Amino acid sequence: MRLWRSITYEEVYPNNYATLREARAGLTRYLPFYHHQRPHQARNYQTPTEVYFQSSAAGRERFG
């Protein structure tokens, strides 16, 4: 649910898109930023990608 709140408050509302095409382009830019660059407080200020790959590496080490 926080993803959608972040999208609306950080991307949609500030940009006030006039067309669906503009909205789609904005979201296409925002989602990679959200997953790869934006630090998340709930994830100890890491990106979702960093957390995912750390947990994947830990799983591979544990299960060989």
mmCIF file as gemmi writes it, N, C-alpha and C atoms, coordinates in Angstrom:
data_model
loop_
_atom_site.group_PDB
_atom_site.id
_atom_site.type_symbol
_atom_site.label_atom_id
_atom_site.label_alt_id
_atom_site.label_comp_id
_atom_site.label_asym_id
_atom_site.label_entity_id
_atom_site.label_seq_id
_atom_site.pdbx_PDB_ins_code
_atom_site.Cartn_x
_atom_site.Cartn_y
_atom_site.Cartn_z
_atom_site.occupancy
_atom_site.B_iso_or_equiv
_atom_site.pdbx_formal_charge
_atom_site.auth_seq_id
_atom_site.auth_asym_id
_atom_site.pdbx_PDB_model_num
ATOM 1 N N . MET Axp A 1 ? 0.814 -1.207 0 1 0 ? 1 A 1
ATOM 2 C CA . MET Axp A 1 ? 0 0 0 1 0 ? 1 A 1
ATOM 3 C C . MET Axp A 1 ? 0.857 1.27 0 1 0 ? 1 A 1
ATOM 4 N N . ARG Axp A 2 ? 2.013 1.216 0.604 1 0 ? 2 A 1
ATOM 5 C CA . ARG Axp A 2 ? 2.865 2.405 0.646 1 0 ? 2 A 1
ATOM 6 C C . ARG Axp A 2 ? 3.387 2.781 -0.726 1 0 ? 2 A 1
ATOM 7 N N . LEU Axp A 3 ? 3.558 1.784 -1.58 1 0 ? 3 A 1
ATOM 8 C CA . LEU Axp A 3 ? 3.983 2.086 -2.944 1 0 ? 3 A 1
ATOM 9 C C . LEU Axp A 3 ? 2.994 3.039 -3.591 1 0 ? 3 A 1
ATOM 10 N N . TRP Axp A 4 ? 1.712 2.745 -3.493 1 0 ? 4 A 1
ATOM 11 C CA . TRP Axp A 4 ? 0.707 3.593 -4.14 1 0 ? 4 A 1
ATOM 12 C C . TRP Axp A 4 ? 0.628 4.966 -3.499 1 0 ? 4 A 1
ATOM 13 N N . ARG Axp A 5 ? 0.824 5.037 -2.193 1 0 ? 5 A 1
ATOM 14 C CA . ARG Axp A 5 ? 0.833 6.344 -1.531 1 0 ? 5 A 1
ATOM 15 C C . ARG Axp A 5 ? 2.032 7.156 -2.011 1 0 ? 5 A 1
ATOM 16 N N . SER Axp A 6 ? 3.18 6.503 -2.117 1 0 ? 6 A 1
ATOM 17 C CA . SER Axp A 6 ? 4.376 7.2 -2.603 1 0 ? 6 A 1
ATOM 18 C C . SER Axp A 6 ? 4.185 7.672 -4.032 1 0 ? 6 A 1
ATOM 19 N N . ILE Axp A 7 ? 3.624 6.82 -4.866 1 0 ? 7 A 1
ATOM 20 C CA . ILE Axp A 7 ? 3.376 7.207 -6.262 1 0 ? 7 A 1
ATOM 21 C C . ILE Axp A 7 ? 2.475 8.431 -6.332 1 0 ? 7 A 1
ATOM 22 N N . THR Axp A 8 ? 1.384 8.407 -5.591 1 0 ? 8 A 1
ATOM 23 C CA . THR Axp A 8 ? 0.449 9.531 -5.688 1 0 ? 8 A 1
ATOM 24 C C . THR Axp A 8 ? 1.031 10.812 -5.112 1 0 ? 8 A 1
ATOM 25 N N . TYR Axp A 9 ? 1.675 10.741 -3.945 1 0 ? 9 A 1
ATOM 26 C CA . TYR Axp A 9 ? 2.176 11.956 -3.3 1 0 ? 9 A 1
ATOM 27 C C . TYR Axp A 9 ? 3.487 12.469 -3.884 1 0 ? 9 A 1
ATOM 28 N N . GLU Axp A 10 ? 4.309 11.582 -4.419 1 0 ? 10 A 1
ATOM 29 C CA . GLU Axp A 10 ? 5.611 12.012 -4.929 1 0 ? 10 A 1
ATOM 30 C C . GLU Axp A 10 ? 5.635 12.209 -6.438 1 0 ? 10 A 1
ATOM 31 N N . GLU Axp A 11 ? 4.701 11.597 -7.146 1 0 ? 11 A 1
ATOM 32 C CA . GLU Axp A 11 ? 4.747 11.68 -8.612 1 0 ? 11 A 1
ATOM 33 C C . GLU Axp A 11 ? 3.464 12.251 -9.209 1 0 ? 11 A 1
ATOM 34 N N . VAL Axp A 12 ? 2.338 11.695 -8.881 1 0 ? 12 A 1
ATOM 35 C CA . VAL Axp A 12 ? 1.093 12.077 -9.552 1 0 ? 12 A 1
ATOM 36 C C . VAL Axp A 12 ? 0.608 13.46 -9.128 1 0 ? 12 A 1
ATOM 37 N N . TYR Axp A 13 ? 0.432 13.689 -7.829 1 0 ? 13 A 1
ATOM 38 C CA . TYR Axp A 13 ? -0.088 14.983 -7.378 1 0 ? 13 A 1
ATOM 39 C C . TYR Axp A 13 ? 0.815 16.159 -7.754 1 0 ? 13 A 1
ATOM 40 N N . PRO Axp A 14 ? 2.123 16.067 -7.525 1 0 ? 14 A 1
ATOM 41 C CA . PRO Axp A 14 ? 2.971 17.222 -7.863 1 0 ? 14 A 1
ATOM 42 C C . PRO Axp A 14 ? 3.005 17.543 -9.361 1 0 ? 14 A 1
ATOM 43 N N . ASN Axp A 15 ? 2.832 16.53 -10.208 1 0 ? 15 A 1
ATOM 44 C CA . ASN Axp A 15 ? 2.942 16.756 -11.646 1 0 ? 15 A 1
ATOM 45 C C . ASN Axp A 15 ? 1.617 17.078 -12.311 1 0 ? 15 A 1
ATOM 46 N N . ASN Axp A 16 ? 0.515 16.772 -11.661 1 0 ? 16 A 1
ATOM 47 C CA . ASN Axp A 16 ? -0.812 17.142 -12.156 1 0 ? 16 A 1
ATOM 48 C C . ASN Axp A 16 ? -0.949 16.89 -13.667 1 0 ? 16 A 1
ATOM 49 N N . TYR Axp A 17 ? -0.808 15.648 -14.052 1 0 ? 17 A 1
ATOM 50 C CA . TYR Axp A 17 ? -0.825 15.267 -15.464 1 0 ? 17 A 1
ATOM 51 C C . TYR Axp A 17 ? -2.119 15.674 -16.157 1 0 ? 17 A 1
ATOM 52 N N . ALA Axp A 18 ? -1.983 16.154 -17.367 1 0 ? 18 A 1
ATOM 53 C CA . ALA Axp A 18 ? -3.144 16.559 -18.161 1 0 ? 18 A 1
ATOM 54 C C . ALA Axp A 18 ? -3.686 15.419 -19.005 1 0 ? 18 A 1
ATOM 55 N N . THR Axp A 19 ? -2.818 14.465 -19.349 1 0 ? 19 A 1
ATOM 56 C CA . THR Axp A 19 ? -3.254 13.361 -20.208 1 0 ? 19 A 1
ATOM 57 C C . THR Axp A 19 ? -2.754 12.032 -19.647 1 0 ? 19 A 1
ATOM 58 N N . LEU Axp A 20 ? -3.382 10.977 -20.111 1 0 ? 20 A 1
ATOM 59 C CA . LEU Axp A 20 ? -2.964 9.64 -19.729 1 0 ? 20 A 1
ATOM 60 C C . LEU Axp A 20 ? -1.549 9.36 -20.231 1 0 ? 20 A 1
ATOM 61 N N . ARG Axp A 21 ? -1.218 9.85 -21.382 1 0 ? 21 A 1
ATOM 62 C CA . ARG Axp A 21 ? 0.127 9.663 -21.944 1 0 ? 21 A 1
ATOM 63 C C . ARG Axp A 21 ? 1.19 10.28 -21.026 1 0 ? 21 A 1
ATOM 64 N N . GLU Axp A 22 ? 0.933 11.478 -20.517 1 0 ? 22 A 1
ATOM 65 C CA . GLU Axp A 22 ? 1.863 12.125 -19.589 1 0 ? 22 A 1
ATOM 66 C C . GLU Axp A 22 ? 2 11.319 -18.302 1 0 ? 22 A 1
ATOM 67 N N . ALA Axp A 23 ? 0.886 10.828 -17.799 1 0 ? 23 A 1
ATOM 68 C CA . ALA Axp A 23 ? 0.9 10.032 -16.571 1 0 ? 23 A 1
ATOM 69 C C . ALA Axp A 23 ? 1.701 8.753 -16.77 1 0 ? 23 A 1
ATOM 70 N N . ARG Axp A 24 ? 1.484 8.083 -17.867 1 0 ? 24 A 1
ATOM 71 C CA . ARG Axp A 24 ? 2.209 6.851 -18.155 1 0 ? 24 A 1
ATOM 72 C C . ARG Axp A 24 ? 3.717 7.118 -18.248 1 0 ? 24 A 1
ATOM 73 N N . ALA Axp A 25 ? 4.103 8.193 -18.9 1 0 ? 25 A 1
ATOM 74 C CA . ALA Axp A 25 ? 5.523 8.533 -19.019 1 0 ? 25 A 1
ATOM 75 C C . ALA Axp A 25 ? 6.118 8.849 -17.648 1 0 ? 25 A 1
ATOM 76 N N . GLY Axp A 26 ? 5.383 9.575 -16.837 1 0 ? 26 A 1
ATOM 77 C CA . GLY Axp A 26 ? 5.86 9.906 -15.491 1 0 ? 26 A 1
ATOM 78 C C . GLY Axp A 26 ? 6.034 8.67 -14.635 1 0 ? 26 A 1
ATOM 79 N N . LEU Axp A 27 ? 5.086 7.77 -14.693 1 0 ? 27 A 1
ATOM 80 C CA . LEU Axp A 27 ? 5.181 6.543 -13.907 1 0 ? 27 A 1
ATOM 81 C C . LEU Axp A 27 ? 6.287 5.637 -14.423 1 0 ? 27 A 1
ATOM 82 N N . THR Axp A 28 ? 6.506 5.64 -15.715 1 0 ? 28 A 1
ATOM 83 C CA . THR Axp A 28 ? 7.595 4.855 -16.297 1 0 ? 28 A 1
ATOM 84 C C . THR Axp A 28 ? 8.938 5.349 -15.781 1 0 ? 28 A 1
ATOM 85 N N . ARG Axp A 29 ? 9.062 6.64 -15.546 1 0 ? 29 A 1
ATOM 86 C CA . ARG Axp A 29 ? 10.293 7.198 -14.965 1 0 ? 29 A 1
ATOM 87 C C . ARG Axp A 29 ? 10.37 6.94 -13.46 1 0 ? 29 A 1
ATOM 88 N N . TYR Axp A 30 ? 9.234 7.072 -12.775 1 0 ? 30 A 1
ATOM 89 C CA . TYR Axp A 30 ? 9.223 7.023 -11.313 1 0 ? 30 A 1
ATOM 90 C C . TYR Axp A 30 ? 9.47 5.622 -10.75 1 0 ? 30 A 1
ATOM 91 N N . LEU Axp A 31 ? 8.888 4.603 -11.336 1 0 ? 31 A 1
ATOM 92 C CA . LEU Axp A 31 ? 8.99 3.266 -10.747 1 0 ? 31 A 1
ATOM 93 C C . LEU Axp A 31 ? 10.424 2.739 -10.671 1 0 ? 31 A 1
ATOM 94 N N . PRO Axp A 32 ? 11.25 2.88 -11.695 1 0 ? 32 A 1
ATOM 95 C CA . PRO Axp A 32 ? 12.652 2.466 -11.523 1 0 ? 32 A 1
ATOM 96 C C . PRO Axp A 32 ? 13.364 3.275 -10.427 1 0 ? 32 A 1
ATOM 97 N N . PHE Axp A 33 ? 13.062 4.564 -10.341 1 0 ? 33 A 1
ATOM 98 C CA . PHE Axp A 33 ? 13.62 5.398 -9.279 1 0 ? 33 A 1
ATOM 99 C C . PHE Axp A 33 ? 13.208 4.844 -7.915 1 0 ? 33 A 1
ATOM 100 N N . TYR Axp A 34 ? 11.935 4.52 -7.757 1 0 ? 34 A 1
ATOM 101 C CA . TYR Axp A 34 ? 11.405 4.011 -6.491 1 0 ? 34 A 1
ATOM 102 C C . TYR Axp A 34 ? 12.119 2.728 -6.075 1 0 ? 34 A 1
ATOM 103 N N . HIS Axp A 35 ? 12.344 1.842 -7.005 1 0 ? 35 A 1
ATOM 104 C CA . HIS Axp A 35 ? 12.927 0.539 -6.688 1 0 ? 35 A 1
ATOM 105 C C . HIS Axp A 35 ? 14.449 0.539 -6.601 1 0 ? 35 A 1
ATOM 106 N N . HIS Axp A 36 ? 15.125 1.4 -7.35 1 0 ? 36 A 1
ATOM 107 C CA . HIS Axp A 36 ? 16.574 1.316 -7.446 1 0 ? 36 A 1
ATOM 108 C C . HIS Axp A 36 ? 17.337 2.472 -6.805 1 0 ? 36 A 1
ATOM 109 N N . GLN Axp A 37 ? 16.696 3.62 -6.589 1 0 ? 37 A 1
ATOM 110 C CA . GLN Axp A 37 ? 17.427 4.786 -6.09 1 0 ? 37 A 1
ATOM 111 C C . GLN Axp A 37 ? 16.867 5.37 -4.805 1 0 ? 37 A 1
ATOM 112 N N . ARG Axp A 38 ? 15.574 5.276 -4.593 1 0 ? 38 A 1
ATOM 113 C CA . ARG Axp A 38 ? 14.936 5.926 -3.449 1 0 ? 38 A 1
ATOM 114 C C . ARG Axp A 38 ? 15.118 5.092 -2.184 1 0 ? 38 A 1
ATOM 115 N N . PRO Axp A 39 ? 15.833 5.603 -1.174 1 0 ? 39 A 1
ATOM 116 C CA . PRO Axp A 39 ? 15.986 4.845 0.072 1 0 ? 39 A 1
ATOM 117 C C . PRO Axp A 39 ? 14.658 4.817 0.839 1 0 ? 39 A 1
ATOM 118 N N . HIS Axp A 40 ? 14.401 3.708 1.509 1 0 ? 40 A 1
ATOM 119 C CA . HIS Axp A 40 ? 13.154 3.519 2.237 1 0 ? 40 A 1
ATOM 120 C C . HIS Axp A 40 ? 13.44 3.42 3.73 1 0 ? 40 A 1
ATOM 121 N N . GLN Axp A 41 ? 12.768 4.243 4.499 1 0 ? 41 A 1
ATOM 122 C CA . GLN Axp A 41 ? 12.978 4.265 5.941 1 0 ? 41 A 1
ATOM 123 C C . GLN Axp A 41 ? 12.688 2.894 6.556 1 0 ? 41 A 1
ATOM 124 N N . ALA Axp A 42 ? 11.635 2.247 6.134 1 0 ? 42 A 1
ATOM 125 C CA . ALA Axp A 42 ? 11.262 0.944 6.69 1 0 ? 42 A 1
ATOM 126 C C . ALA Axp A 42 ? 12.27 -0.144 6.336 1 0 ? 42 A 1
ATOM 127 N N . ARG Axp A 43 ? 13.111 0.097 5.356 1 0 ? 43 A 1
ATOM 128 C CA . ARG Axp A 43 ? 14.123 -0.877 4.925 1 0 ? 43 A 1
ATOM 129 C C . ARG Axp A 43 ? 15.526 -0.429 5.345 1 0 ? 43 A 1
ATOM 130 N N . ASN Axp A 44 ? 15.6 0.297 6.473 1 0 ? 44 A 1
ATOM 131 C CA . ASN Axp A 44 ? 16.88 0.772 6.991 1 0 ? 44 A 1
ATOM 132 C C . ASN Axp A 44 ? 17.604 1.645 5.967 1 0 ? 44 A 1
ATOM 133 N N . TYR Axp A 45 ? 16.838 2.464 5.277 1 0 ? 45 A 1
ATOM 134 C CA . TYR Axp A 45 ? 17.331 3.413 4.281 1 0 ? 45 A 1
ATOM 135 C C . TYR Axp A 45 ? 18.078 2.747 3.125 1 0 ? 45 A 1
ATOM 136 N N . GLN Axp A 46 ? 17.639 1.551 2.784 1 0 ? 46 A 1
ATOM 137 C CA . GLN Axp A 46 ? 18.132 0.867 1.603 1 0 ? 46 A 1
ATOM 138 C C . GLN Axp A 46 ? 17.026 0.886 0.554 1 0 ? 46 A 1
ATOM 139 N N . THR Axp A 47 ? 17.393 0.632 -0.679 1 0 ? 47 A 1
ATOM 140 C CA . THR Axp A 47 ? 16.383 0.534 -1.727 1 0 ? 47 A 1
ATOM 141 C C . THR Axp A 47 ? 15.785 -0.863 -1.715 1 0 ? 47 A 1
ATOM 142 N N . PRO Axp A 48 ? 14.577 -1.042 -2.268 1 0 ? 48 A 1
ATOM 143 C CA . PRO Axp A 48 ? 14.008 -2.387 -2.349 1 0 ? 48 A 1
ATOM 144 C C . PRO Axp A 48 ? 14.912 -3.359 -3.108 1 0 ? 48 A 1
ATOM 145 N N . THR Axp A 49 ? 15.6 -2.879 -4.123 1 0 ? 49 A 1
ATOM 146 C CA . THR Axp A 49 ? 16.502 -3.739 -4.886 1 0 ? 49 A 1
ATOM 147 C C . THR Axp A 49 ? 17.652 -4.23 -4.016 1 0 ? 49 A 1
ATOM 148 N N . GLU Axp A 50 ? 18.235 -3.344 -3.222 1 0 ? 50 A 1
ATOM 149 C CA . GLU Axp A 50 ? 19.322 -3.755 -2.327 1 0 ? 50 A 1
ATOM 150 C C . GLU Axp A 50 ? 18.855 -4.807 -1.334 1 0 ? 50 A 1
ATOM 151 N N . VAL Axp A 51 ? 17.69 -4.591 -0.757 1 0 ? 51 A 1
ATOM 152 C CA . VAL Axp A 51 ? 17.152 -5.539 0.218 1 0 ? 51 A 1
ATOM 153 C C . VAL Axp A 51 ? 16.881 -6.884 -0.439 1 0 ? 51 A 1
ATOM 154 N N . TYR Axp A 52 ? 16.313 -6.87 -1.618 1 0 ? 52 A 1
ATOM 155 C CA . TYR Axp A 52 ? 16.004 -8.11 -2.325 1 0 ? 52 A 1
ATOM 156 C C . TYR Axp A 52 ? 17.267 -8.912 -2.61 1 0 ? 52 A 1
ATOM 157 N N . PHE Axp A 53 ? 18.287 -8.264 -3.143 1 0 ? 53 A 1
ATOM 158 C CA . PHE Axp A 53 ? 19.492 -8.997 -3.504 1 0 ? 53 A 1
ATOM 159 C C . PHE Axp A 53 ? 20.276 -9.468 -2.281 1 0 ? 53 A 1
ATOM 160 N N . GLN Axp A 54 ? 20.19 -8.727 -1.184 1 0 ? 54 A 1
ATOM 161 C CA . GLN Axp A 54 ? 20.832 -9.195 0.046 1 0 ? 54 A 1
ATOM 162 C C . GLN Axp A 54 ? 20.125 -10.444 0.561 1 0 ? 54 A 1
ATOM 163 N N . SER Axp A 55 ? 18.809 -10.446 0.548 1 0 ? 55 A 1
ATOM 164 C CA . SER Axp A 55 ? 18.068 -11.611 1.037 1 0 ? 55 A 1
ATOM 165 C C . SER Axp A 55 ? 18.235 -12.792 0.091 1 0 ? 55 A 1
ATOM 166 N N . SER Axp A 56 ? 18.332 -12.532 -1.218 1 0 ? 56 A 1
ATOM 167 C CA . SER Axp A 56 ? 18.564 -13.612 -2.187 1 0 ? 56 A 1
ATOM 168 C C . SER Axp A 56 ? 19.933 -14.24 -1.964 1 0 ? 56 A 1
ATOM 169 N N . ALA Axp A 57 ? 20.938 -13.421 -1.731 1 0 ? 57 A 1
ATOM 170 C CA . ALA Axp A 57 ? 22.299 -13.941 -1.491 1 0 ? 57 A 1
ATOM 171 C C . ALA Axp A 57 ? 22.339 -14.74 -0.199 1 0 ? 57 A 1
ATOM 172 N N . ALA Axp A 58 ? 21.652 -14.271 0.823 1 0 ? 58 A 1
ATOM 173 C CA . ALA Axp A 58 ? 21.628 -14.991 2.1 1 0 ? 58 A 1
ATOM 174 C C . ALA Axp A 58 ? 20.928 -16.339 1.926 1 0 ? 58 A 1
ATOM 175 N N . GLY Axp A 59 ? 19.878 -16.369 1.132 1 0 ? 59 A 1
ATOM 176 C CA . GLY Axp A 59 ? 19.169 -17.627 0.872 1 0 ? 59 A 1
ATOM 177 C C . GLY Axp A 59 ? 20.034 -18.614 0.12 1 0 ? 59 A 1
ATOM 178 N N . ARG Axp A 60 ? 20.783 -18.138 -0.846 1 0 ? 60 A 1
ATOM 179 C CA . ARG Axp A 60 ? 21.676 -19.032 -1.608 1 0 ? 60 A 1
ATOM 180 C C . ARG Axp A 60 ? 22.775 -19.586 -0.707 1 0 ? 60 A 1
ATOM 181 N N . GLU Axp A 61 ? 23.3 -18.751 0.195 1 0 ? 61 A 1
ATOM 182 C CA . GLU Axp A 61 ? 24.342 -19.222 1.103 1 0 ? 61 A 1
ATOM 183 C C . GLU Axp A 61 ? 23.789 -20.276 2.062 1 0 ? 61 A 1
ATOM 184 N N . ARG Axp A 62 ? 22.589 -20.048 2.525 1 0 ? 62 A 1
ATOM 185 C CA . ARG Axp A 62 ? 21.979 -20.95 3.5 1 0 ? 62 A 1
ATOM 186 C C . ARG Axp A 62 ? 21.615 -22.292 2.876 1 0 ? 62 A 1
ATOM 187 N N . PHE Axp A 63 ? 21.093 -22.279 1.661 1 0 ? 63 A 1
ATOM 188 C CA . PHE Axp A 63 ? 20.606 -23.502 1.032 1 0 ? 63 A 1
ATOM 189 C C . PHE Axp A 63 ? 21.542 -24.043 -0.032 1 0 ? 63 A 1
ATOM 190 N N . GLY Axp A 64 ? 22.673 -23.381 -0.221 1 0 ? 64 A 1
ATOM 191 C CA . GLY Axp A 64 ? 23.723 -23.846 -1.107 1 0 ? 64 A 1
ATOM 192 C C . GLY Axp A 64 ? 23.368 -23.995 -2.496 1 0 ? 64 A 1
